[in-house]
Amino acid sequence: MNHPMSALKLGFISLLVLALCLTGCGRTEPPRLRVLCGSSMSAPIQELAREFGRANGLEVDLDLGGSETLLPKILAGAPADVYVCHDPFEDKVKAAGQWAGSVQVGHLEPVLAVRPGNPRNIRSVDDLQRADLKIGLGDPRYSTCGELFVHALQQRGIYDAVMKQAVLQARSTADVANGLVVGPLDAAVLWNFSAMLYPGKLELVPTGLDYPEVRVTVAGLTRSPQPRWRDAFLQWCNRPAARELFRKHGYVKMSHQGNSTTPK
């Protein structure tokens, strides 16, 4: 014979299990925004992504890599919402018909860095022709920074004389910077933002070189799984506070500075 109390307990447990199942089934995961970000822009974008995610209750997944290595993912149709890159890669996205608007947040520009106090007395790019110097730069086959610098040397007619002193040509400006800060280099050609990562450990020397404009842009992608949040993130990056963040990280034009400067 069934005991009335046992039947009551069984009914209560069944109702509890059903309620838990309904509650669990009703839960939805927060939306996720996928941002492909060139490694040269990672620091400010990581900060902006955290703020945007907290303010809107969603997850922002960052896929970091070289702008040139992320582009093939976009062209192959990988699901992504936003592409953070520098010139000329936004134009390639436009040419492929996958561009859905963009905002400009800063500039990249090669700078010439030396050790604090400038012990080798390097005053201009012409001094890099001295045979007693060791110079590092980005490999122009892979580095836009290195490519721009080499092209500027060729236009100035001193390419051969300077490149004789190039003992390091690396794929990333971080490797070049380390060669100056902890390695044997006397001078290094870096992106402007890279110099800001080593306060008190290097000094910038005006080169007198003019470079083509290299914009940093945050571009929306047409195949975005989250077009609403894609557009919202672009608006977030278009705020004065976002551009100021990039400025603080060193994404500013520096070619017309008149004196040697030390990143603070």
Backbone bond lengths (Angstrom), bond angles and torsions (degrees), N, CA, C in turn:
res aa  C-N    CA-C-N  psi(-1)  N-CA   C-N-CA  omega(-1)  CA-C   N-CA-C  phi
1 M - - - 1.464 - - 1.529 108.62 -
2 N 1.334 117.15 134.48 1.461 120.75 179.92 1.516 110.24 -76.07
3 H 1.312 116.28 133.81 1.467 121.44 177.96 1.518 108.39 -80.15
4 P 1.335 118.90 132.70 1.479 121.01 -178.16 1.515 113.04 -57.35
5 M 1.361 117.26 -38.86 1.467 120.09 -178.91 1.520 111.31 -65.81
6 S 1.346 116.85 -38.59 1.471 120.61 179.26 1.515 110.53 -64.14
7 A 1.321 116.60 -41.71 1.461 120.24 178.80 1.522 110.61 -64.05
8 L 1.327 116.93 -37.74 1.466 120.92 178.80 1.522 111.58 -65.45
9 K 1.341 116.00 -42.68 1.472 120.90 178.14 1.524 110.49 -62.67
10 L 1.349 115.49 -42.96 1.458 119.91 -179.07 1.527 110.82 -62.87
11 G 1.335 116.29 -40.69 1.451 119.70 178.89 1.514 112.19 -65.55
12 F 1.332 115.87 -40.21 1.463 120.49 179.11 1.527 111.18 -63.42
13 I 1.346 116.00 -43.37 1.470 120.31 179.74 1.517 110.38 -63.57
14 S 1.331 116.77 -40.15 1.461 120.36 -179.79 1.525 110.90 -62.64
15 L 1.357 115.29 -43.21 1.462 119.19 178.49 1.530 111.58 -63.57
16 L 1.349 115.96 -38.55 1.468 120.42 179.86 1.519 110.98 -65.05
17 V 1.325 117.01 -44.37 1.472 121.13 178.62 1.517 110.43 -62.08
18 L 1.344 116.00 -43.25 1.462 119.68 179.12 1.525 111.47 -61.67
19 A 1.348 115.90 -42.22 1.465 119.87 179.65 1.521 111.52 -63.19
20 L 1.342 115.80 -41.70 1.469 119.26 178.90 1.514 111.26 -64.49
21 C 1.327 116.37 -39.43 1.469 119.82 179.74 1.523 110.71 -64.41
22 L 1.352 115.71 -43.74 1.459 118.96 179.99 1.518 111.76 -64.73
23 T 1.338 115.88 -38.72 1.467 119.91 177.66 1.521 111.24 -63.46
24 G 1.334 115.70 -45.44 1.463 120.10 -179.96 1.506 112.33 -64.43
25 C 1.355 115.71 -40.20 1.458 119.46 -178.91 1.524 111.31 -67.40
26 G 1.353 116.10 -26.64 1.453 119.07 -178.28 1.507 114.23 -81.21
27 R 1.319 117.88 -10.55 1.463 120.80 -178.70 1.520 110.53 -72.11
28 T 1.328 116.13 142.10 1.461 121.33 175.36 1.513 109.13 -124.14
29 E 1.312 115.16 140.46 1.457 120.19 177.23 1.527 109.12 -71.12
30 P 1.341 117.74 144.60 1.466 119.14 176.64 1.522 109.97 -63.84
31 P 1.326 117.54 148.20 1.468 119.59 178.85 1.520 110.82 -60.92
32 R 1.322 116.21 153.14 1.460 121.79 -179.35 1.529 108.32 -123.06
33 L 1.313 114.57 133.26 1.461 121.93 177.58 1.523 107.53 -108.86
34 R 1.320 116.89 127.13 1.466 120.58 179.72 1.523 109.72 -103.38
35 V 1.330 115.43 120.60 1.459 122.48 -177.51 1.527 108.61 -115.82
36 L 1.322 116.23 119.41 1.461 121.60 172.23 1.525 106.94 -88.69
37 C 1.324 116.71 118.75 1.469 120.33 -171.60 1.519 110.84 -126.56
38 G 1.321 116.25 124.08 1.458 120.74 173.62 1.520 110.18 -59.83
39 S 1.317 116.13 137.00 1.463 120.43 -174.87 1.528 112.59 -59.36
40 S 1.320 117.55 -26.07 1.469 120.28 179.07 1.523 112.31 -66.27
41 M 1.331 116.86 -18.69 1.469 120.95 -178.00 1.523 112.47 -112.38
42 S 1.318 118.46 13.59 1.465 121.25 -168.10 1.530 113.78 -66.16
43 A 1.329 118.40 -40.92 1.470 119.72 -173.21 1.525 112.94 -61.52
44 P 1.340 120.29 -54.98 1.466 118.54 -179.73 1.523 112.98 -68.03
45 I 1.330 118.15 -33.14 1.464 119.68 -179.32 1.526 110.67 -69.33
46 Q 1.320 118.01 -36.56 1.459 119.65 176.54 1.523 110.75 -60.59
47 E 1.320 116.09 -40.39 1.465 120.25 178.96 1.525 111.36 -67.14
48 L 1.335 116.86 -44.85 1.456 120.50 179.10 1.523 111.74 -64.57
49 A 1.333 116.74 -38.32 1.458 120.78 -179.29 1.527 111.10 -65.39
50 R 1.333 117.03 -40.75 1.467 119.89 177.81 1.529 110.87 -62.10
51 E 1.332 116.13 -45.05 1.460 120.21 -179.41 1.527 111.01 -64.14
52 F 1.326 116.20 -43.38 1.466 121.03 -178.91 1.525 110.94 -64.49
53 G 1.330 116.79 -42.59 1.458 120.47 179.32 1.514 111.94 -62.84
54 R 1.340 116.54 -45.01 1.469 119.85 179.56 1.525 111.60 -64.39
55 A 1.337 116.73 -40.19 1.458 120.49 -176.35 1.526 112.36 -70.08
56 N 1.336 117.13 -25.58 1.454 120.06 -173.37 1.521 114.40 -117.66
57 G 1.329 117.03 0.90 1.452 119.95 176.71 1.511 114.23 66.39
58 L 1.316 117.64 41.65 1.455 120.96 177.19 1.518 110.12 -138.81
59 E 1.317 115.12 166.29 1.458 121.93 179.50 1.524 109.07 -95.93
60 V 1.324 116.00 136.77 1.462 121.53 174.95 1.525 107.79 -114.86
61 D 1.323 116.04 113.39 1.458 121.77 179.19 1.524 108.83 -94.56
62 L 1.327 116.49 121.58 1.463 121.45 179.77 1.520 109.94 -100.30
63 D 1.313 115.74 127.84 1.461 122.96 173.99 1.524 106.11 -109.11
64 L 1.334 116.77 104.25 1.465 121.82 -174.38 1.521 110.92 -96.22
65 G 1.322 115.49 142.70 1.465 121.26 177.84 1.514 108.77 176.74
66 G 1.307 116.77 178.11 1.456 119.82 176.17 1.527 110.02 -64.35
67 S 1.327 116.49 144.43 1.465 119.02 178.04 1.517 110.82 -55.04
68 E 1.340 115.86 -36.07 1.463 120.19 -178.06 1.523 112.36 -73.59
69 T 1.336 117.78 -24.31 1.468 120.11 179.07 1.531 111.72 -88.35
70 L 1.322 117.65 -23.94 1.467 120.80 177.74 1.522 111.75 -79.99
71 L 1.327 117.36 -30.99 1.468 120.64 -177.53 1.530 112.75 -55.49
72 P 1.343 120.33 -45.80 1.472 119.17 179.48 1.522 113.45 -58.27
73 K 1.333 118.13 -30.22 1.464 120.07 176.87 1.527 110.35 -62.74
74 I 1.321 115.57 -41.82 1.463 120.27 179.40 1.526 110.49 -65.66
75 L 1.315 115.78 -46.53 1.461 120.05 -177.95 1.524 111.78 -65.58
76 A 1.346 116.85 -26.78 1.462 120.94 178.69 1.528 112.57 -83.72
77 G 1.329 116.88 -3.22 1.452 120.11 176.60 1.504 115.64 89.45
78 A 1.333 118.38 18.00 1.466 120.56 177.94 1.522 109.69 -62.51
79 P 1.337 117.51 139.06 1.470 119.77 -179.53 1.526 111.09 -66.61
80 A 1.315 116.83 118.38 1.457 122.50 178.87 1.519 107.71 -157.11
81 D 1.324 115.83 154.75 1.455 121.25 -175.45 1.525 113.37 -105.69
82 V 1.333 116.07 -36.72 1.469 120.89 -171.89 1.526 108.87 -139.61
83 Y 1.324 115.54 145.37 1.464 122.52 177.47 1.526 107.97 -127.67
84 V 1.332 116.83 117.48 1.466 122.61 177.49 1.521 107.44 -101.28
85 C 1.318 117.19 119.50 1.462 119.70 -171.83 1.522 110.10 -149.73
86 H 1.317 115.00 177.05 1.469 120.44 171.65 1.523 107.71 -120.16
87 D 1.327 115.51 163.59 1.463 119.93 177.47 1.528 110.12 -57.04
88 P 1.329 117.40 142.34 1.475 129.43 11.91 1.531 114.17 -101.27
89 F 1.334 118.37 20.36 1.463 119.59 -166.56 1.528 113.64 -76.29
90 E 1.324 118.21 -27.41 1.463 118.50 176.25 1.528 110.60 -62.24
91 D 1.326 117.19 -39.17 1.462 120.31 179.52 1.521 111.35 -62.52
92 K 1.316 117.21 -32.59 1.467 120.75 178.27 1.526 110.88 -69.07
93 V 1.331 116.31 -35.69 1.466 119.99 176.04 1.528 109.95 -66.73
94 K 1.331 116.81 -41.33 1.464 120.68 177.04 1.521 110.84 -61.31
95 A 1.333 116.22 -45.24 1.464 120.24 -178.29 1.525 111.88 -61.65
96 A 1.338 116.31 -28.75 1.464 120.90 -180.00 1.527 112.13 -85.88
97 G 1.336 117.41 0.17 1.451 120.76 179.38 1.511 114.32 71.71
98 Q 1.343 116.77 25.87 1.456 119.59 -177.24 1.537 112.52 -118.10
99 W 1.313 116.07 20.93 1.461 122.08 -177.83 1.520 110.22 -96.83
100 A 1.331 117.59 130.94 1.462 121.88 -178.74 1.528 110.39 -127.91
101 G 1.331 116.10 45.50 1.453 120.46 179.31 1.512 112.38 94.12
102 S 1.334 116.05 159.29 1.467 119.73 -178.76 1.516 110.05 -159.07
103 V 1.327 115.52 164.92 1.455 122.69 171.49 1.526 108.07 -131.64
104 Q 1.326 115.31 143.88 1.466 120.70 176.88 1.517 108.83 -93.33
105 V 1.339 115.60 132.45 1.467 119.83 -176.05 1.525 113.13 -119.26
106 G 1.316 118.69 -10.64 1.463 119.35 -179.12 1.510 112.12 177.93
107 H 1.326 115.43 -169.76 1.460 122.89 179.86 1.529 110.23 -132.49
108 L 1.317 114.67 150.90 1.463 121.41 168.15 1.519 108.17 -111.74
109 E 1.338 115.67 145.87 1.455 120.61 178.61 1.525 108.82 -157.32
110 P 1.331 118.05 136.69 1.463 119.39 175.48 1.527 110.96 -66.03
111 V 1.333 115.94 142.20 1.463 121.99 174.87 1.522 108.30 -131.13
112 L 1.317 116.28 156.94 1.460 122.37 178.60 1.522 108.46 -103.21
113 A 1.322 116.27 119.59 1.464 121.62 -178.22 1.518 110.54 -112.91
114 V 1.344 115.78 144.06 1.466 122.64 176.80 1.523 107.64 -132.21
115 R 1.321 116.45 175.52 1.459 120.78 178.35 1.533 110.61 -70.14
116 P 1.336 117.64 154.09 1.470 120.23 -179.88 1.523 111.94 -54.45
117 G 1.308 115.30 135.05 1.461 119.75 -178.02 1.512 113.41 85.08
118 N 1.335 116.82 -6.96 1.467 122.07 178.59 1.525 111.87 50.54
119 P 1.344 118.40 59.70 1.471 121.07 -173.83 1.527 114.29 -63.19
120 R 1.352 118.49 -23.00 1.462 119.19 179.36 1.529 112.17 -93.93
121 N 1.336 116.37 7.84 1.457 122.21 174.46 1.532 112.50 54.01
122 I 1.316 115.46 50.85 1.471 122.03 177.98 1.526 107.02 -90.27
123 R 1.312 117.93 115.37 1.459 122.19 -173.76 1.526 113.59 -108.91
124 S 1.317 117.93 -18.22 1.464 120.65 -179.91 1.524 108.29 -159.30
125 V 1.325 115.85 174.22 1.463 119.92 179.61 1.528 110.84 -64.78
126 D 1.330 116.97 -26.95 1.467 119.32 -179.69 1.526 111.40 -65.07
127 D 1.331 117.75 -27.81 1.464 120.62 178.76 1.537 111.98 -67.27
128 L 1.312 117.11 -18.14 1.466 120.00 -179.43 1.527 112.16 -69.99
129 Q 1.315 117.59 -4.82 1.467 121.19 176.36 1.536 111.48 -79.14
130 R 1.332 117.63 -9.01 1.463 120.55 -177.72 1.525 111.05 -67.91
131 A 1.309 115.55 134.33 1.458 121.15 -174.90 1.525 113.42 -72.82
132 D 1.337 117.65 -13.13 1.465 119.89 -177.73 1.537 112.72 -90.00
133 L 1.339 118.13 6.52 1.460 121.59 -177.03 1.527 112.18 -103.14
134 K 1.330 114.41 155.64 1.462 122.09 172.26 1.528 107.40 -120.33
135 I 1.335 115.54 123.63 1.459 121.41 -172.53 1.530 109.90 -119.94
136 G 1.334 115.84 145.31 1.458 121.35 174.39 1.516 110.70 -126.16
137 L 1.313 116.28 145.95 1.461 122.09 177.83 1.525 109.62 -155.02
138 G 1.331 116.18 167.86 1.454 120.03 176.28 1.513 111.11 -71.43
139 D 1.316 116.37 141.36 1.459 121.09 177.62 1.527 108.18 -63.38
140 P 1.334 118.20 116.93 1.466 119.98 -174.58 1.524 113.89 -62.72
141 R 1.312 117.85 -14.65 1.474 119.87 176.41 1.522 111.90 -72.17
142 Y 1.338 116.48 -24.96 1.461 120.88 -175.92 1.530 112.87 -124.48
143 S 1.303 117.59 -20.98 1.465 122.12 -172.53 1.523 110.41 -109.24
144 T 1.335 116.52 122.25 1.462 120.02 175.20 1.521 110.69 -63.58
145 C 1.335 115.94 -36.50 1.466 120.32 178.14 1.526 110.50 -60.68
146 G 1.322 116.72 -48.51 1.454 120.59 178.84 1.517 112.12 -64.04
147 E 1.319 116.61 -39.04 1.461 121.33 179.69 1.528 111.41 -62.78
148 L 1.327 116.56 -43.09 1.470 120.24 179.45 1.523 111.17 -64.75
149 F 1.324 116.88 -41.33 1.463 120.47 -178.54 1.523 110.65 -66.30
150 V 1.310 116.50 -45.09 1.469 120.14 -179.96 1.525 110.38 -61.84
151 H 1.327 116.75 -42.41 1.466 119.77 179.12 1.527 110.62 -62.46
152 A 1.340 117.24 -38.67 1.469 120.67 178.98 1.529 110.61 -65.98
153 L 1.329 117.27 -38.75 1.469 120.25 176.49 1.522 111.12 -62.43
154 Q 1.315 116.51 -41.61 1.464 120.59 179.84 1.522 110.85 -63.38
155 Q 1.326 116.31 -41.10 1.465 119.40 178.74 1.518 111.31 -65.92
156 R 1.324 117.02 -31.65 1.469 121.35 -179.46 1.523 111.78 -83.13
157 G 1.332 117.07 -11.34 1.456 121.54 178.39 1.516 114.69 79.75
158 I 1.348 117.69 21.33 1.464 120.04 -177.68 1.544 111.33 -123.85
159 Y 1.320 116.42 18.54 1.469 119.86 -175.94 1.533 111.36 -57.77
160 D 1.310 118.32 -54.38 1.466 121.44 -176.24 1.526 111.46 -61.25
161 A 1.323 117.00 -41.64 1.464 120.78 -176.44 1.525 111.22 -67.38
162 V 1.322 117.92 -36.72 1.460 120.78 -178.74 1.522 111.60 -79.47
163 M 1.322 116.87 -41.49 1.465 119.88 -174.45 1.531 112.69 -68.51
164 K 1.318 117.88 -14.74 1.473 119.92 173.85 1.523 111.16 -63.50
165 Q 1.324 116.28 -25.36 1.478 120.56 -178.92 1.540 112.11 -94.60
166 A 1.327 117.96 -0.51 1.465 121.46 -177.25 1.531 109.73 -78.97
167 V 1.329 116.53 97.68 1.465 121.34 -178.66 1.532 111.77 -92.89
168 L 1.339 116.74 -9.85 1.464 120.27 179.28 1.520 109.19 -140.00
169 Q 1.348 115.42 124.95 1.451 122.24 171.36 1.527 106.58 -129.64
170 A 1.317 116.22 106.18 1.461 121.61 -171.94 1.524 110.87 -111.11
171 R 1.322 116.48 162.73 1.460 120.90 179.75 1.528 111.26 -75.40
172 S 1.325 118.20 -28.12 1.467 120.49 -177.31 1.520 110.19 -121.58
173 T 1.338 115.19 148.41 1.459 118.45 177.58 1.528 111.19 -70.29
174 A 1.333 117.78 -21.29 1.468 120.02 176.89 1.525 109.99 -63.39
175 D 1.331 117.15 -41.35 1.467 120.08 177.97 1.523 110.99 -65.02
176 V 1.324 116.40 -38.25 1.467 120.12 179.06 1.529 109.69 -66.40
177 A 1.342 116.80 -43.67 1.465 120.21 179.73 1.521 111.22 -61.47
178 N 1.318 116.88 -42.13 1.475 119.93 178.36 1.519 111.38 -63.05
179 G 1.323 116.19 -32.93 1.461 119.35 177.20 1.516 112.59 -63.85
180 L 1.323 116.71 -26.90 1.464 120.96 177.27 1.523 111.17 -87.13
181 V 1.333 116.73 -44.05 1.466 120.85 -173.87 1.520 111.99 -72.09
182 V 1.330 117.43 -42.75 1.475 120.46 -177.11 1.515 113.20 -121.02
183 G 1.333 117.55 -2.99 1.453 120.57 -175.58 1.518 113.37 -110.38
184 P 1.337 115.92 -156.89 1.469 119.92 -171.30 1.522 115.21 -93.26
185 L 1.333 118.60 2.46 1.459 119.59 -172.41 1.524 112.29 -73.72
186 D 1.329 114.88 148.25 1.464 121.83 173.55 1.524 111.10 -95.92
187 A 1.328 117.10 -26.10 1.458 121.91 -179.05 1.523 108.29 -151.78
188 A 1.338 115.37 150.54 1.456 120.51 -179.03 1.519 109.84 -143.84
189 V 1.315 115.57 141.96 1.459 121.92 176.13 1.523 107.72 -99.45
190 L 1.343 116.53 117.66 1.456 122.74 -173.12 1.524 109.90 -128.07
191 W 1.342 115.08 164.55 1.456 118.66 165.48 1.525 108.87 -68.57
192 N 1.314 117.21 151.12 1.465 121.72 179.80 1.528 112.39 -54.42
193 F 1.335 118.16 -42.93 1.470 119.77 -177.54 1.523 111.22 -67.50
194 S 1.339 117.97 -31.39 1.461 121.00 -179.39 1.520 111.25 -60.81
195 A 1.321 116.06 -37.32 1.462 119.62 -179.31 1.519 111.23 -62.34
196 M 1.334 117.41 -30.32 1.462 121.03 -178.10 1.523 112.26 -73.74
197 L 1.319 117.04 -13.00 1.468 120.44 -178.03 1.523 112.40 -81.10
198 Y 1.333 117.30 -7.96 1.469 120.93 -175.48 1.531 110.01 -127.25
199 P 1.326 118.46 61.64 1.468 120.05 -178.32 1.521 111.91 -60.82
200 G 1.334 115.46 130.37 1.453 121.55 178.43 1.515 114.58 78.58
201 K 1.348 117.22 -1.18 1.465 119.96 -176.55 1.523 113.18 -109.70
202 L 1.319 116.87 -3.93 1.461 120.65 176.13 1.529 109.30 -156.63
203 E 1.310 114.33 169.37 1.465 121.74 -176.93 1.518 107.54 -136.60
204 L 1.323 117.38 144.71 1.460 121.21 -179.53 1.523 111.14 -98.90
205 V 1.325 115.22 139.48 1.456 122.41 179.74 1.526 108.53 -117.57
206 P 1.348 119.06 127.35 1.465 120.40 176.07 1.523 111.07 -59.02
207 T 1.331 116.56 137.92 1.468 120.36 -177.32 1.515 112.81 -100.79
208 G 1.334 116.86 -24.16 1.458 118.97 -174.01 1.511 113.27 76.81
209 L 1.342 116.98 7.98 1.460 121.05 -179.69 1.525 110.09 -93.86
210 D 1.323 116.03 144.63 1.458 121.77 173.78 1.522 108.65 -106.22
211 Y 1.322 114.71 129.27 1.461 120.80 -178.61 1.521 110.20 -113.21
212 P 1.332 117.17 151.42 1.470 119.03 171.19 1.525 109.96 -61.62
213 E 1.316 115.84 151.95 1.459 120.28 179.30 1.529 110.11 -65.98
214 V 1.323 115.97 131.69 1.470 122.07 175.08 1.524 107.07 -120.52
215 R 1.317 115.86 103.09 1.467 120.86 -178.05 1.533 110.65 -83.91
216 V 1.312 115.22 149.10 1.464 122.27 169.19 1.520 106.67 -104.17
217 T 1.333 117.13 122.94 1.462 120.72 -175.58 1.520 110.83 -128.61
218 V 1.328 114.27 151.59 1.467 122.79 172.09 1.520 105.65 -110.81
219 A 1.333 116.44 110.92 1.461 121.62 -171.62 1.528 111.17 -112.08
220 G 1.325 116.27 135.04 1.452 121.45 172.84 1.526 110.24 -81.14
221 L 1.321 116.44 150.89 1.463 122.30 -177.65 1.529 110.31 -112.81
222 T 1.324 116.45 139.86 1.458 121.04 -174.28 1.532 112.45 -67.99
223 R 1.312 118.05 -26.81 1.466 120.67 -178.87 1.522 112.30 -91.37
224 S 1.299 116.45 21.34 1.463 121.78 -177.97 1.530 111.15 -59.49
225 P 1.353 117.41 128.14 1.461 120.01 172.76 1.531 112.37 -71.54
226 Q 1.345 117.07 -16.01 1.461 122.02 -177.22 1.537 109.51 -129.08
227 P 1.332 118.18 67.37 1.477 119.13 -175.18 1.525 113.64 -60.91
228 R 1.330 116.77 -32.56 1.467 118.85 179.03 1.522 110.53 -64.08
229 W 1.321 116.64 -47.75 1.464 120.54 -177.90 1.524 111.24 -75.88
230 R 1.323 116.77 -27.97 1.474 120.00 173.09 1.520 109.92 -57.74
231 D 1.341 116.12 -51.37 1.460 120.09 -178.27 1.529 111.59 -66.20
232 A 1.325 115.95 -35.09 1.468 119.57 178.56 1.523 110.80 -66.11
233 F 1.338 117.10 -37.34 1.464 119.84 179.36 1.523 110.72 -68.53
234 L 1.331 117.24 -38.18 1.460 119.72 176.21 1.529 110.59 -61.89
235 Q 1.330 116.97 -41.58 1.459 119.87 176.88 1.530 111.14 -63.63
236 W 1.330 116.13 -37.77 1.471 120.83 177.86 1.524 110.80 -61.26
237 C 1.328 115.91 -40.50 1.464 120.31 -179.00 1.523 112.44 -78.18
238 N 1.324 116.81 -12.72 1.457 120.77 -179.78 1.529 112.35 -89.09
239 R 1.327 117.61 0.02 1.467 121.15 178.74 1.537 110.39 -72.99
240 P 1.318 117.90 149.79 1.469 120.20 174.67 1.521 112.64 -54.80
241 A 1.337 117.75 -34.32 1.466 120.41 -179.69 1.518 111.22 -64.55
242 A 1.333 117.40 -34.77 1.467 120.49 179.20 1.523 110.71 -70.13
243 R 1.330 116.91 -43.60 1.466 119.33 178.25 1.523 111.33 -65.82
244 E 1.322 116.69 -34.33 1.463 120.07 176.79 1.523 110.79 -66.31
245 L 1.321 116.71 -35.21 1.462 120.20 177.28 1.527 110.49 -62.78
246 F 1.312 117.42 -43.69 1.466 120.59 177.12 1.525 110.76 -64.38
247 R 1.327 116.38 -39.52 1.470 118.93 177.77 1.515 110.50 -61.45
248 K 1.327 116.60 -43.57 1.465 121.28 -179.74 1.521 111.47 -61.51
249 H 1.336 115.91 -32.55 1.467 119.99 179.30 1.532 112.41 -82.99
250 G 1.340 117.76 -0.08 1.461 119.91 172.90 1.507 116.10 99.40
251 Y 1.336 119.27 13.09 1.465 121.54 -178.76 1.528 109.69 -87.65
252 V 1.328 115.91 63.39 1.460 122.40 -176.59 1.526 109.20 -132.97
253 K 1.333 115.07 157.11 1.460 120.15 176.77 1.518 109.36 -71.01
254 M 1.330 115.93 135.24 1.464 120.18 -176.40 1.520 112.22 -131.36
255 S 1.321 118.73 4.77 1.470 121.18 -171.60 1.512 113.42 -67.25
256 H 1.331 118.06 -20.82 1.467 119.36 -176.15 1.520 112.82 -106.78
257 Q 1.356 115.99 17.54 1.463 117.45 175.94 1.522 109.25 -67.54
258 G 1.315 116.37 142.94 1.457 119.74 -172.98 1.502 115.07 -93.86
259 N 1.331 118.91 -18.16 1.451 121.02 -174.47 1.521 110.90 -133.62
260 S 1.315 115.21 163.06 1.471 119.13 173.50 1.511 108.95 -63.66
261 T 1.319 116.06 141.99 1.462 120.48 -179.07 1.512 109.53 -132.46
262 T 1.324 114.43 151.39 1.455 121.66 176.34 1.515 108.23 -114.07
263 P 1.366 119.45 121.69 1.462 120.06 178.46 1.517 111.11 -57.76
264 K 1.318 115.50 135.46 1.460 121.27 179.45 1.527 110.49 -93.72
